[in-house]
């Protein structure tokens, strides 16, 4: 799943944690426009497949999506 870290009602970290708690964990690619120490700390605790800072390089995003879709990632999250 590609998700922005800062969402209006639930941040991206909370969403990932909620989905994992429901048994619906997915490989996460997190995107943010804020590269602060607080955000870096949350990223470290969330362990996303990738964490990208805006503006996002298209090639980097597509590489992360390819890794997320790799059989080893999709099967381990089921």
mmJSON file of the N, C-alpha and C atoms, coordinates in Angstrom:
{"data_MODEL":{"atom_site":{
"group_PDB":["ATOM","ATOM","ATOM","ATOM","ATOM","ATOM","ATOM","ATOM","ATOM","ATOM","ATOM","ATOM","ATOM","ATOM","ATOM","ATOM","ATOM","ATOM","ATOM","ATOM","ATOM","ATOM","ATOM","ATOM","ATOM","ATOM","ATOM","ATOM","ATOM","ATOM","ATOM","ATOM","ATOM","ATOM","ATOM","ATOM","ATOM","ATOM","ATOM","ATOM","ATOM","ATOM","ATOM","ATOM","ATOM","ATOM","ATOM","ATOM","ATOM","ATOM","ATOM","ATOM","ATOM","ATOM","ATOM","ATOM","ATOM","ATOM","ATOM","ATOM","ATOM","ATOM","ATOM","ATOM","ATOM","ATOM","ATOM","ATOM","ATOM","ATOM","ATOM","ATOM","ATOM","ATOM","ATOM","ATOM","ATOM","ATOM","ATOM","ATOM","ATOM","ATOM","ATOM","ATOM","ATOM","ATOM","ATOM","ATOM","ATOM","ATOM","ATOM","ATOM","ATOM","ATOM","ATOM","ATOM","ATOM","ATOM","ATOM","ATOM","ATOM","ATOM","ATOM","ATOM","ATOM","ATOM","ATOM","ATOM","ATOM","ATOM","ATOM","ATOM","ATOM","ATOM","ATOM","ATOM","ATOM","ATOM","ATOM","ATOM","ATOM","ATOM","ATOM","ATOM","ATOM","ATOM","ATOM","ATOM","ATOM","ATOM","ATOM","ATOM","ATOM","ATOM","ATOM","ATOM","ATOM","ATOM","ATOM","ATOM","ATOM","ATOM","ATOM","ATOM","ATOM","ATOM","ATOM","ATOM","ATOM","ATOM","ATOM","ATOM","ATOM","ATOM","ATOM","ATOM","ATOM","ATOM","ATOM","ATOM","ATOM","ATOM","ATOM","ATOM","ATOM","ATOM","ATOM","ATOM","ATOM","ATOM","ATOM","ATOM","ATOM","ATOM","ATOM","ATOM","ATOM","ATOM","ATOM","ATOM","ATOM","ATOM","ATOM","ATOM","ATOM","ATOM","ATOM","ATOM","ATOM","ATOM","ATOM","ATOM","ATOM","ATOM","ATOM","ATOM","ATOM","ATOM","ATOM","ATOM","ATOM","ATOM","ATOM","ATOM","ATOM","ATOM","ATOM","ATOM","ATOM","ATOM","ATOM","ATOM","ATOM","ATOM","ATOM","ATOM","ATOM","ATOM","ATOM","ATOM","ATOM","ATOM","ATOM","ATOM","ATOM","ATOM","ATOM","ATOM","ATOM","ATOM","ATOM","ATOM","ATOM","ATOM"],
"id":[1,2,3,4,5,6,7,8,9,10,11,12,13,14,15,16,17,18,19,20,21,22,23,24,25,26,27,28,29,30,31,32,33,34,35,36,37,38,39,40,41,42,43,44,45,46,47,48,49,50,51,52,53,54,55,56,57,58,59,60,61,62,63,64,65,66,67,68,69,70,71,72,73,74,75,76,77,78,79,80,81,82,83,84,85,86,87,88,89,90,91,92,93,94,95,96,97,98,99,100,101,102,103,104,105,106,107,108,109,110,111,112,113,114,115,116,117,118,119,120,121,122,123,124,125,126,127,128,129,130,131,132,133,134,135,136,137,138,139,140,141,142,143,144,145,146,147,148,149,150,151,152,153,154,155,156,157,158,159,160,161,162,163,164,165,166,167,168,169,170,171,172,173,174,175,176,177,178,179,180,181,182,183,184,185,186,187,188,189,190,191,192,193,194,195,196,197,198,199,200,201,202,203,204,205,206,207,208,209,210,211,212,213,214,215,216,217,218,219,220,221,222,223,224,225,226,227,228,229,230,231,232,233,234],
"type_symbol":["N","C","C","N","C","C","N","C","C","N","C","C","N","C","C","N","C","C","N","C","C","N","C","C","N","C","C","N","C","C","N","C","C","N","C","C","N","C","C","N","C","C","N","C","C","N","C","C","N","C","C","N","C","C","N","C","C","N","C","C","N","C","C","N","C","C","N","C","C","N","C","C","N","C","C","N","C","C","N","C","C","N","C","C","N","C","C","N","C","C","N","C","C","N","C","C","N","C","C","N","C","C","N","C","C","N","C","C","N","C","C","N","C","C","N","C","C","N","C","C","N","C","C","N","C","C","N","C","C","N","C","C","N","C","C","N","C","C","N","C","C","N","C","C","N","C","C","N","C","C","N","C","C","N","C","C","N","C","C","N","C","C","N","C","C","N","C","C","N","C","C","N","C","C","N","C","C","N","C","C","N","C","C","N","C","C","N","C","C","N","C","C","N","C","C","N","C","C","N","C","C","N","C","C","N","C","C","N","C","C","N","C","C","N","C","C","N","C","C","N","C","C","N","C","C","N","C","C","N","C","C","N","C","C"],
"label_atom_id":["N","CA","C","N","CA","C","N","CA","C","N","CA","C","N","CA","C","N","CA","C","N","CA","C","N","CA","C","N","CA","C","N","CA","C","N","CA","C","N","CA","C","N","CA","C","N","CA","C","N","CA","C","N","CA","C","N","CA","C","N","CA","C","N","CA","C","N","CA","C","N","CA","C","N","CA","C","N","CA","C","N","CA","C","N","CA","C","N","CA","C","N","CA","C","N","CA","C","N","CA","C","N","CA","C","N","CA","C","N","CA","C","N","CA","C","N","CA","C","N","CA","C","N","CA","C","N","CA","C","N","CA","C","N","CA","C","N","CA","C","N","CA","C","N","CA","C","N","CA","C","N","CA","C","N","CA","C","N","CA","C","N","CA","C","N","CA","C","N","CA","C","N","CA","C","N","CA","C","N","CA","C","N","CA","C","N","CA","C","N","CA","C","N","CA","C","N","CA","C","N","CA","C","N","CA","C","N","CA","C","N","CA","C","N","CA","C","N","CA","C","N","CA","C","N","CA","C","N","CA","C","N","CA","C","N","CA","C","N","CA","C","N","CA","C","N","CA","C","N","CA","C","N","CA","C","N","CA","C","N","CA","C","N","CA","C","N","CA","C","N","CA","C"],
"label_alt_id":[null,null,null,null,null,null,null,null,null,null,null,null,null,null,null,null,null,null,null,null,null,null,null,null,null,null,null,null,null,null,null,null,null,null,null,null,null,null,null,null,null,null,null,null,null,null,null,null,null,null,null,null,null,null,null,null,null,null,null,null,null,null,null,null,null,null,null,null,null,null,null,null,null,null,null,null,null,null,null,null,null,null,null,null,null,null,null,null,null,null,null,null,null,null,null,null,null,null,null,null,null,null,null,null,null,null,null,null,null,null,null,null,null,null,null,null,null,null,null,null,null,null,null,null,null,null,null,null,null,null,null,null,null,null,null,null,null,null,null,null,null,null,null,null,null,null,null,null,null,null,null,null,null,null,null,null,null,null,null,null,null,null,null,null,null,null,null,null,null,null,null,null,null,null,null,null,null,null,null,null,null,null,null,null,null,null,null,null,null,null,null,null,null,null,null,null,null,null,null,null,null,null,null,null,null,null,null,null,null,null,null,null,null,null,null,null,null,null,null,null,null,null,null,null,null,null,null,null,null,null,null,null,null,null],
"label_comp_id":["UNK","UNK","UNK","UNK","UNK","UNK","UNK","UNK","UNK","UNK","UNK","UNK","UNK","UNK","UNK","UNK","UNK","UNK","UNK","UNK","UNK","UNK","UNK","UNK","UNK","UNK","UNK","UNK","UNK","UNK","UNK","UNK","UNK","UNK","UNK","UNK","UNK","UNK","UNK","UNK","UNK","UNK","UNK","UNK","UNK","UNK","UNK","UNK","UNK","UNK","UNK","UNK","UNK","UNK","UNK","UNK","UNK","UNK","UNK","UNK","UNK","UNK","UNK","UNK","UNK","UNK","UNK","UNK","UNK","UNK","UNK","UNK","UNK","UNK","UNK","UNK","UNK","UNK","UNK","UNK","UNK","UNK","UNK","UNK","UNK","UNK","UNK","UNK","UNK","UNK","UNK","UNK","UNK","UNK","UNK","UNK","UNK","UNK","UNK","UNK","UNK","UNK","UNK","UNK","UNK","UNK","UNK","UNK","UNK","UNK","UNK","UNK","UNK","UNK","UNK","UNK","UNK","UNK","UNK","UNK","UNK","UNK","UNK","UNK","UNK","UNK","UNK","UNK","UNK","UNK","UNK","UNK","UNK","UNK","UNK","UNK","UNK","UNK","UNK","UNK","UNK","UNK","UNK","UNK","UNK","UNK","UNK","UNK","UNK","UNK","UNK","UNK","UNK","UNK","UNK","UNK","UNK","UNK","UNK","UNK","UNK","UNK","UNK","UNK","UNK","UNK","UNK","UNK","UNK","UNK","UNK","UNK","UNK","UNK","UNK","UNK","UNK","UNK","UNK","UNK","UNK","UNK","UNK","UNK","UNK","UNK","UNK","UNK","UNK","UNK","UNK","UNK","UNK","UNK","UNK","UNK","UNK","UNK","UNK","UNK","UNK","UNK","UNK","UNK","UNK","UNK","UNK","UNK","UNK","UNK","UNK","UNK","UNK","UNK","UNK","UNK","UNK","UNK","UNK","UNK","UNK","UNK","UNK","UNK","UNK","UNK","UNK","UNK","UNK","UNK","UNK","UNK","UNK","UNK"],
"label_asym_id":["A","A","A","A","A","A","A","A","A","A","A","A","A","A","A","A","A","A","A","A","A","A","A","A","A","A","A","A","A","A","A","A","A","A","A","A","A","A","A","A","A","A","A","A","A","A","A","A","A","A","A","A","A","A","A","A","A","A","A","A","A","A","A","A","A","A","A","A","A","A","A","A","A","A","A","A","A","A","A","A","A","A","A","A","A","A","A","A","A","A","A","A","A","A","A","A","A","A","A","A","A","A","A","A","A","A","A","A","A","A","A","A","A","A","A","A","A","A","A","A","A","A","A","A","A","A","A","A","A","A","A","A","A","A","A","A","A","A","A","A","A","A","A","A","A","A","A","A","A","A","A","A","A","A","A","A","A","A","A","A","A","A","A","A","A","A","A","A","A","A","A","A","A","A","A","A","A","A","A","A","A","A","A","A","A","A","A","A","A","A","A","A","A","A","A","A","A","A","A","A","A","A","A","A","A","A","A","A","A","A","A","A","A","A","A","A","A","A","A","A","A","A","A","A","A","A","A","A","A","A","A","A","A","A"],
"label_entity_id":["1","1","1","1","1","1","1","1","1","1","1","1","1","1","1","1","1","1","1","1","1","1","1","1","1","1","1","1","1","1","1","1","1","1","1","1","1","1","1","1","1","1","1","1","1","1","1","1","1","1","1","1","1","1","1","1","1","1","1","1","1","1","1","1","1","1","1","1","1","1","1","1","1","1","1","1","1","1","1","1","1","1","1","1","1","1","1","1","1","1","1","1","1","1","1","1","1","1","1","1","1","1","1","1","1","1","1","1","1","1","1","1","1","1","1","1","1","1","1","1","1","1","1","1","1","1","1","1","1","1","1","1","1","1","1","1","1","1","1","1","1","1","1","1","1","1","1","1","1","1","1","1","1","1","1","1","1","1","1","1","1","1","1","1","1","1","1","1","1","1","1","1","1","1","1","1","1","1","1","1","1","1","1","1","1","1","1","1","1","1","1","1","1","1","1","1","1","1","1","1","1","1","1","1","1","1","1","1","1","1","1","1","1","1","1","1","1","1","1","1","1","1","1","1","1","1","1","1","1","1","1","1","1","1"],
"label_seq_id":[1,1,1,2,2,2,3,3,3,4,4,4,5,5,5,6,6,6,7,7,7,8,8,8,9,9,9,10,10,10,11,11,11,12,12,12,13,13,13,14,14,14,15,15,15,16,16,16,17,17,17,18,18,18,19,19,19,20,20,20,21,21,21,22,22,22,23,23,23,24,24,24,25,25,25,26,26,26,27,27,27,28,28,28,29,29,29,30,30,30,31,31,31,32,32,32,33,33,33,34,34,34,35,35,35,36,36,36,37,37,37,38,38,38,39,39,39,40,40,40,41,41,41,42,42,42,43,43,43,44,44,44,45,45,45,46,46,46,47,47,47,48,48,48,49,49,49,50,50,50,51,51,51,52,52,52,53,53,53,54,54,54,55,55,55,56,56,56,57,57,57,58,58,58,59,59,59,60,60,60,61,61,61,62,62,62,63,63,63,64,64,64,65,65,65,66,66,66,67,67,67,68,68,68,69,69,69,70,70,70,71,71,71,72,72,72,73,73,73,74,74,74,75,75,75,76,76,76,77,77,77,78,78,78],
"pdbx_PDB_ins_code":[null,null,null,null,null,null,null,null,null,null,null,null,null,null,null,null,null,null,null,null,null,null,null,null,null,null,null,null,null,null,null,null,null,null,null,null,null,null,null,null,null,null,null,null,null,null,null,null,null,null,null,null,null,null,null,null,null,null,null,null,null,null,null,null,null,null,null,null,null,null,null,null,null,null,null,null,null,null,null,null,null,null,null,null,null,null,null,null,null,null,null,null,null,null,null,null,null,null,null,null,null,null,null,null,null,null,null,null,null,null,null,null,null,null,null,null,null,null,null,null,null,null,null,null,null,null,null,null,null,null,null,null,null,null,null,null,null,null,null,null,null,null,null,null,null,null,null,null,null,null,null,null,null,null,null,null,null,null,null,null,null,null,null,null,null,null,null,null,null,null,null,null,null,null,null,null,null,null,null,null,null,null,null,null,null,null,null,null,null,null,null,null,null,null,null,null,null,null,null,null,null,null,null,null,null,null,null,null,null,null,null,null,null,null,null,null,null,null,null,null,null,null,null,null,null,null,null,null,null,null,null,null,null,null],
"Cartn_x":[0.842,0.0,0.893,0.528,1.234,0.379,0.968,0.177,0.972,0.288,0.902,0.936,1.983,2.107,1.093,0.864,-0.039,-1.396,-2.355,-3.722,-4.623,-5.8,-6.645,-7.147,-7.582,-8.182,-7.335,-6.581,-5.735,-4.432,-3.296,-2.064,-1.706,-0.783,-0.407,0.097,0.774,1.266,0.115,-0.848,-2.018,-2.798,-2.918,-3.625,-2.919,-1.602,-0.853,-1.002,-0.929,-1.065,-2.464,-3.479,-4.853,-5.055,-4.566,-4.702,-3.976,-2.782,-2.021,-2.774,-3.379,-4.155,-5.37,-5.868,-7.017,-6.591,-5.281,-4.776,-4.724,-4.744,-4.734,-3.472,-2.367,-1.116,-0.653,-0.153,0.354,1.735,2.574,3.832,3.51,4.113,3.788,4.919,4.521,5.412,4.861,5.599,5.113,5.731,4.908,5.338,5.071,6.011,5.831,6.448,5.895,6.459,7.223,7.223,7.872,8.986,10.193,11.331,11.896,11.134,11.515,12.005,12.696,13.111,11.92,10.795,9.601,9.12,9.058,8.633,9.638,10.928,11.946,11.807,11.497,11.291,10.078,8.985,7.797,8.091,8.851,9.218,10.026,10.993,11.809,10.957,9.927,9.074,8.074,7.715,6.713,7.31,8.593,9.274,8.604,8.37,7.774,8.779,8.281,9.144,10.01,9.425,10.154,9.513,10.315,9.827,10.401,9.521,9.938,9.529,10.401,10.133,9.751,8.671,8.21,9.203,9.403,8.788,9.407,8.564,8.983,9.472,10.642,11.192,10.396,9.901,9.045,9.724,10.97,11.694,11.816,12.103,12.219,10.884,9.799,8.468,8.146,8.371,8.07,8.943,10.199,11.062,10.507,10.037,9.462,8.186,7.367,6.14,6.481,7.492,7.909,8.331,9.091,9.517,8.316,7.353,6.164,5.346,5.347,4.561,5.299,6.551,7.331,6.672,6.656,5.997,6.439,7.692,8.164,7.511,7.138,6.475,4.98,4.337,2.887,2.494,3.263,2.939,3.2,4.243,4.567,3.585,2.818,1.884,0.473,0.251,-1.094,-1.352],
"Cartn_y":[-1.153,0.0,1.223,2.203,3.487,4.46,5.03,5.86,7.076,8.19,9.398,9.286,9.747,9.675,10.578,11.755,12.719,12.699,12.082,12.004,12.813,13.219,14.097,13.512,12.262,11.728,10.657,9.918,8.859,8.917,9.024,9.104,7.744,7.745,6.524,5.426,5.82,4.829,4.16,4.958,4.408,3.474,3.849,2.999,1.66,1.676,0.422,-0.452,0.163,-0.584,-1.184,-0.414,-0.9,-2.07,-1.943,-3.031,-4.286,-4.125,-5.287,-5.968,-5.165,-5.717,-6.495,-6.16,-6.859,-8.028,-8.287,-9.354,-8.974,-7.696,-7.191,-6.403,-6.745,-6.035,-6.166,-5.093,-5.049,-4.419,-4.742,-4.017,-2.529,-1.674,-0.244,0.568,1.452,2.467,3.785,4.423,5.653,6.859,7.887,9.117,10.283,11.209,12.39,13.627,14.745,16.018,16.661,16.001,16.536,15.6,16.014,15.191,15.719,15.516,16.008,14.85,15.141,14.056,13.244,13.904,13.193,12.188,12.616,11.731,10.599,10.9,9.855,8.816,9.255,8.328,7.417,8.002,7.191,6.182,6.601,5.69,4.515,4.804,3.739,2.728,3.193,2.289,1.535,2.097,1.472,0.402,0.466,-0.495,-0.641,0.462,0.331,-0.261,-0.771,-1.289,-0.161,1.042,2.224,3.455,4.477,5.777,6.823,7.508,8.459,9.873,10.828,12.229,12.938,13.738,14.515,15.627,15.964,15.343,13.968,13.013,11.622,11.39,10.782,10.408,9.215,9.345,8.309,6.944,6.916,5.642,4.977,5.762,5.236,4.678,5.391,4.915,3.598,3.52,2.287,1.124,1.389,0.329,-0.194,0.713,0.304,-0.513,-0.109,-0.854,-2.251,-2.367,-3.688,-4.591,-4.022,-4.814,-5.23,-4.329,-4.638,-5.755,-5.812,-6.823,-8.138,-8.182,-9.412,-10.511,-11.732,-12.835,-12.975,-12.732,-12.895,-11.894,-10.706,-9.705,-9.955,-10.304,-10.476,-11.743,-12.804,-14.051,-13.952,-13.227,-13.161,-12.293,-11.448,-10.559,-11.147,-12.305,-12.908,-13.624],
"Cartn_z":[0.0,0.0,0.0,-0.793,-0.826,-0.04,1.006,1.915,2.37,2.413,2.947,4.467,5.061,6.511,7.199,6.639,7.269,6.571,7.234,6.74,7.675,7.211,8.023,9.341,9.376,10.595,11.276,10.519,11.061,10.271,10.959,10.173,9.587,8.668,7.964,8.883,9.958,10.91,11.645,12.061,12.749,11.837,10.567,9.603,9.447,9.291,9.152,10.396,11.564,12.816,12.937,12.583,12.638,11.685,10.457,9.482,9.943,10.485,10.981,12.121,12.997,14.106,13.648,12.467,11.895,10.998,10.956,10.105,8.64,8.353,6.978,6.675,7.331,7.11,5.668,5.137,3.769,3.772,2.78,2.671,2.464,3.268,3.213,2.593,1.712,1.162,1.678,2.561,3.178,2.484,2.315,1.656,2.598,2.64,3.487,2.842,3.175,2.756,3.896,5.042,6.242,6.691,6.522,6.914,8.23,9.302,10.627,11.481,12.578,13.481,14.001,14.251,14.718,13.669,12.418,11.333,11.165,11.23,11.098,12.211,13.405,14.523,14.265,13.778,13.48,12.375,11.367,10.274,10.822,11.679,12.265,13.02,13.691,14.465,13.588,12.446,11.572,10.66,10.395,9.521,8.142,7.442,6.109,5.126,4.039,2.982,2.435,2.334,1.878,2.496,2.701,3.178,2.229,1.518,0.492,0.876,0.568,0.869,-0.425,-0.34,-1.498,-1.8,-3.037,-4.206,-4.447,-4.719,-4.885,-6.309,-6.4,-7.693,-8.234,-9.44,-10.042,-10.072,-10.442,-10.539,-9.161,-8.145,-6.79,-6.307,-6.601,-6.224,-6.916,-8.221,-8.948,-8.483,-8.141,-7.601,-6.274,-5.43,-4.143,-4.359,-5.31,-5.612,-6.12,-6.975,-7.464,-6.299,-5.365,-4.197,-3.355,-3.195,-2.396,-3.031,-4.343,-5.055,-5.243,-4.857,-4.99,-4.158,-4.67,-3.955,-2.5,-2.215,-0.829,0.115,-0.376,0.465,0.572,-0.5,-0.462,0.29,0.17,0.855,2.349,2.756,4.177,4.949,4.272,4.953,5.032,4.455,4.482,5.767],
"occupancy":[1.0,1.0,1.0,1.0,1.0,1.0,1.0,1.0,1.0,1.0,1.0,1.0,1.0,1.0,1.0,1.0,1.0,1.0,1.0,1.0,1.0,1.0,1.0,1.0,1.0,1.0,1.0,1.0,1.0,1.0,1.0,1.0,1.0,1.0,1.0,1.0,1.0,1.0,1.0,1.0,1.0,1.0,1.0,1.0,1.0,1.0,1.0,1.0,1.0,1.0,1.0,1.0,1.0,1.0,1.0,1.0,1.0,1.0,1.0,1.0,1.0,1.0,1.0,1.0,1.0,1.0,1.0,1.0,1.0,1.0,1.0,1.0,1.0,1.0,1.0,1.0,1.0,1.0,1.0,1.0,1.0,1.0,1.0,1.0,1.0,1.0,1.0,1.0,1.0,1.0,1.0,1.0,1.0,1.0,1.0,1.0,1.0,1.0,1.0,1.0,1.0,1.0,1.0,1.0,1.0,1.0,1.0,1.0,1.0,1.0,1.0,1.0,1.0,1.0,1.0,1.0,1.0,1.0,1.0,1.0,1.0,1.0,1.0,1.0,1.0,1.0,1.0,1.0,1.0,1.0,1.0,1.0,1.0,1.0,1.0,1.0,1.0,1.0,1.0,1.0,1.0,1.0,1.0,1.0,1.0,1.0,1.0,1.0,1.0,1.0,1.0,1.0,1.0,1.0,1.0,1.0,1.0,1.0,1.0,1.0,1.0,1.0,1.0,1.0,1.0,1.0,1.0,1.0,1.0,1.0,1.0,1.0,1.0,1.0,1.0,1.0,1.0,1.0,1.0,1.0,1.0,1.0,1.0,1.0,1.0,1.0,1.0,1.0,1.0,1.0,1.0,1.0,1.0,1.0,1.0,1.0,1.0,1.0,1.0,1.0,1.0,1.0,1.0,1.0,1.0,1.0,1.0,1.0,1.0,1.0,1.0,1.0,1.0,1.0,1.0,1.0,1.0,1.0,1.0,1.0,1.0,1.0,1.0,1.0,1.0,1.0,1.0,1.0,1.0,1.0,1.0,1.0,1.0,1.0],
"B_iso_or_equiv":[0.0,0.0,0.0,0.0,0.0,0.0,0.0,0.0,0.0,0.0,0.0,0.0,0.0,0.0,0.0,0.0,0.0,0.0,0.0,0.0,0.0,0.0,0.0,0.0,0.0,0.0,0.0,0.0,0.0,0.0,0.0,0.0,0.0,0.0,0.0,0.0,0.0,0.0,0.0,0.0,0.0,0.0,0.0,0.0,0.0,0.0,0.0,0.0,0.0,0.0,0.0,0.0,0.0,0.0,0.0,0.0,0.0,0.0,0.0,0.0,0.0,0.0,0.0,0.0,0.0,0.0,0.0,0.0,0.0,0.0,0.0,0.0,0.0,0.0,0.0,0.0,0.0,0.0,0.0,0.0,0.0,0.0,0.0,0.0,0.0,0.0,0.0,0.0,0.0,0.0,0.0,0.0,0.0,0.0,0.0,0.0,0.0,0.0,0.0,0.0,0.0,0.0,0.0,0.0,0.0,0.0,0.0,0.0,0.0,0.0,0.0,0.0,0.0,0.0,0.0,0.0,0.0,0.0,0.0,0.0,0.0,0.0,0.0,0.0,0.0,0.0,0.0,0.0,0.0,0.0,0.0,0.0,0.0,0.0,0.0,0.0,0.0,0.0,0.0,0.0,0.0,0.0,0.0,0.0,0.0,0.0,0.0,0.0,0.0,0.0,0.0,0.0,0.0,0.0,0.0,0.0,0.0,0.0,0.0,0.0,0.0,0.0,0.0,0.0,0.0,0.0,0.0,0.0,0.0,0.0,0.0,0.0,0.0,0.0,0.0,0.0,0.0,0.0,0.0,0.0,0.0,0.0,0.0,0.0,0.0,0.0,0.0,0.0,0.0,0.0,0.0,0.0,0.0,0.0,0.0,0.0,0.0,0.0,0.0,0.0,0.0,0.0,0.0,0.0,0.0,0.0,0.0,0.0,0.0,0.0,0.0,0.0,0.0,0.0,0.0,0.0,0.0,0.0,0.0,0.0,0.0,0.0,0.0,0.0,0.0,0.0,0.0,0.0,0.0,0.0,0.0,0.0,0.0,0.0],
"pdbx_formal_charge":[null,null,null,null,null,null,null,null,null,null,null,null,null,null,null,null,null,null,null,null,null,null,null,null,null,null,null,null,null,null,null,null,null,null,null,null,null,null,null,null,null,null,null,null,null,null,null,null,null,null,null,null,null,null,null,null,null,null,null,null,null,null,null,null,null,null,null,null,null,null,null,null,null,null,null,null,null,null,null,null,null,null,null,null,null,null,null,null,null,null,null,null,null,null,null,null,null,null,null,null,null,null,null,null,null,null,null,null,null,null,null,null,null,null,null,null,null,null,null,null,null,null,null,null,null,null,null,null,null,null,null,null,null,null,null,null,null,null,null,null,null,null,null,null,null,null,null,null,null,null,null,null,null,null,null,null,null,null,null,null,null,null,null,null,null,null,null,null,null,null,null,null,null,null,null,null,null,null,null,null,null,null,null,null,null,null,null,null,null,null,null,null,null,null,null,null,null,null,null,null,null,null,null,null,null,null,null,null,null,null,null,null,null,null,null,null,null,null,null,null,null,null,null,null,null,null,null,null,null,null,null,null,null,null],
"auth_seq_id":[1,1,1,2,2,2,3,3,3,4,4,4,5,5,5,6,6,6,7,7,7,8,8,8,9,9,9,10,10,10,11,11,11,12,12,12,13,13,13,14,14,14,15,15,15,16,16,16,17,17,17,18,18,18,19,19,19,20,20,20,21,21,21,22,22,22,23,23,23,24,24,24,25,25,25,26,26,26,27,27,27,28,28,28,29,29,29,30,30,30,31,31,31,32,32,32,33,33,33,34,34,34,35,35,35,36,36,36,37,37,37,38,38,38,39,39,39,40,40,40,41,41,41,42,42,42,43,43,43,44,44,44,45,45,45,46,46,46,47,47,47,48,48,48,49,49,49,50,50,50,51,51,51,52,52,52,53,53,53,54,54,54,55,55,55,56,56,56,57,57,57,58,58,58,59,59,59,60,60,60,61,61,61,62,62,62,63,63,63,64,64,64,65,65,65,66,66,66,67,67,67,68,68,68,69,69,69,70,70,70,71,71,71,72,72,72,73,73,73,74,74,74,75,75,75,76,76,76,77,77,77,78,78,78],
"auth_comp_id":["UNK","UNK","UNK","UNK","UNK","UNK","UNK","UNK","UNK","UNK","UNK","UNK","UNK","UNK","UNK","UNK","UNK","UNK","UNK","UNK","UNK","UNK","UNK","UNK","UNK","UNK","UNK","UNK","UNK","UNK","UNK","UNK","UNK","UNK","UNK","UNK","UNK","UNK","UNK","UNK","UNK","UNK","UNK","UNK","UNK","UNK","UNK","UNK","UNK","UNK","UNK","UNK","UNK","UNK","UNK","UNK","UNK","UNK","UNK","UNK","UNK","UNK","UNK","UNK","UNK","UNK","UNK","UNK","UNK","UNK","UNK","UNK","UNK","UNK","UNK","UNK","UNK","UNK","UNK","UNK","UNK","UNK","UNK","UNK","UNK","UNK","UNK","UNK","UNK","UNK","UNK","UNK","UNK","UNK","UNK","UNK","UNK","UNK","UNK","UNK","UNK","UNK","UNK","UNK","UNK","UNK","UNK","UNK","UNK","UNK","UNK","UNK","UNK","UNK","UNK","UNK","UNK","UNK","UNK","UNK","UNK","UNK","UNK","UNK","UNK","UNK","UNK","UNK","UNK","UNK","UNK","UNK","UNK","UNK","UNK","UNK","UNK","UNK","UNK","UNK","UNK","UNK","UNK","UNK","UNK","UNK","UNK","UNK","UNK","UNK","UNK","UNK","UNK","UNK","UNK","UNK","UNK","UNK","UNK","UNK","UNK","UNK","UNK","UNK","UNK","UNK","UNK","UNK","UNK","UNK","UNK","UNK","UNK","UNK","UNK","UNK","UNK","UNK","UNK","UNK","UNK","UNK","UNK","UNK","UNK","UNK","UNK","UNK","UNK","UNK","UNK","UNK","UNK","UNK","UNK","UNK","UNK","UNK","UNK","UNK","UNK","UNK","UNK","UNK","UNK","UNK","UNK","UNK","UNK","UNK","UNK","UNK","UNK","UNK","UNK","UNK","UNK","UNK","UNK","UNK","UNK","UNK","UNK","UNK","UNK","UNK","UNK","UNK","UNK","UNK","UNK","UNK","UNK","UNK"],
"auth_asym_id":["A","A","A","A","A","A","A","A","A","A","A","A","A","A","A","A","A","A","A","A","A","A","A","A","A","A","A","A","A","A","A","A","A","A","A","A","A","A","A","A","A","A","A","A","A","A","A","A","A","A","A","A","A","A","A","A","A","A","A","A","A","A","A","A","A","A","A","A","A","A","A","A","A","A","A","A","A","A","A","A","A","A","A","A","A","A","A","A","A","A","A","A","A","A","A","A","A","A","A","A","A","A","A","A","A","A","A","A","A","A","A","A","A","A","A","A","A","A","A","A","A","A","A","A","A","A","A","A","A","A","A","A","A","A","A","A","A","A","A","A","A","A","A","A","A","A","A","A","A","A","A","A","A","A","A","A","A","A","A","A","A","A","A","A","A","A","A","A","A","A","A","A","A","A","A","A","A","A","A","A","A","A","A","A","A","A","A","A","A","A","A","A","A","A","A","A","A","A","A","A","A","A","A","A","A","A","A","A","A","A","A","A","A","A","A","A","A","A","A","A","A","A","A","A","A","A","A","A","A","A","A","A","A","A"],
"auth_atom_id":["N","CA","C","N","CA","C","N","CA","C","N","CA","C","N","CA","C","N","CA","C","N","CA","C","N","CA","C","N","CA","C","N","CA","C","N","CA","C","N","CA","C","N","CA","C","N","CA","C","N","CA","C","N","CA","C","N","CA","C","N","CA","C","N","CA","C","N","CA","C","N","CA","C","N","CA","C","N","CA","C","N","CA","C","N","CA","C","N","CA","C","N","CA","C","N","CA","C","N","CA","C","N","CA","C","N","CA","C","N","CA","C","N","CA","C","N","CA","C","N","CA","C","N","CA","C","N","CA","C","N","CA","C","N","CA","C","N","CA","C","N","CA","C","N","CA","C","N","CA","C","N","CA","C","N","CA","C","N","CA","C","N","CA","C","N","CA","C","N","CA","C","N","CA","C","N","CA","C","N","CA","C","N","CA","C","N","CA","C","N","CA","C","N","CA","C","N","CA","C","N","CA","C","N","CA","C","N","CA","C","N","CA","C","N","CA","C","N","CA","C","N","CA","C","N","CA","C","N","CA","C","N","CA","C","N","CA","C","N","CA","C","N","CA","C","N","CA","C","N","CA","C","N","CA","C","N","CA","C","N","CA","C","N","CA","C","N","CA","C","N","CA","C"],
"pdbx_PDB_model_num":[1,1,1,1,1,1,1,1,1,1,1,1,1,1,1,1,1,1,1,1,1,1,1,1,1,1,1,1,1,1,1,1,1,1,1,1,1,1,1,1,1,1,1,1,1,1,1,1,1,1,1,1,1,1,1,1,1,1,1,1,1,1,1,1,1,1,1,1,1,1,1,1,1,1,1,1,1,1,1,1,1,1,1,1,1,1,1,1,1,1,1,1,1,1,1,1,1,1,1,1,1,1,1,1,1,1,1,1,1,1,1,1,1,1,1,1,1,1,1,1,1,1,1,1,1,1,1,1,1,1,1,1,1,1,1,1,1,1,1,1,1,1,1,1,1,1,1,1,1,1,1,1,1,1,1,1,1,1,1,1,1,1,1,1,1,1,1,1,1,1,1,1,1,1,1,1,1,1,1,1,1,1,1,1,1,1,1,1,1,1,1,1,1,1,1,1,1,1,1,1,1,1,1,1,1,1,1,1,1,1,1,1,1,1,1,1,1,1,1,1,1,1,1,1,1,1,1,1,1,1,1,1,1,1]
}}}
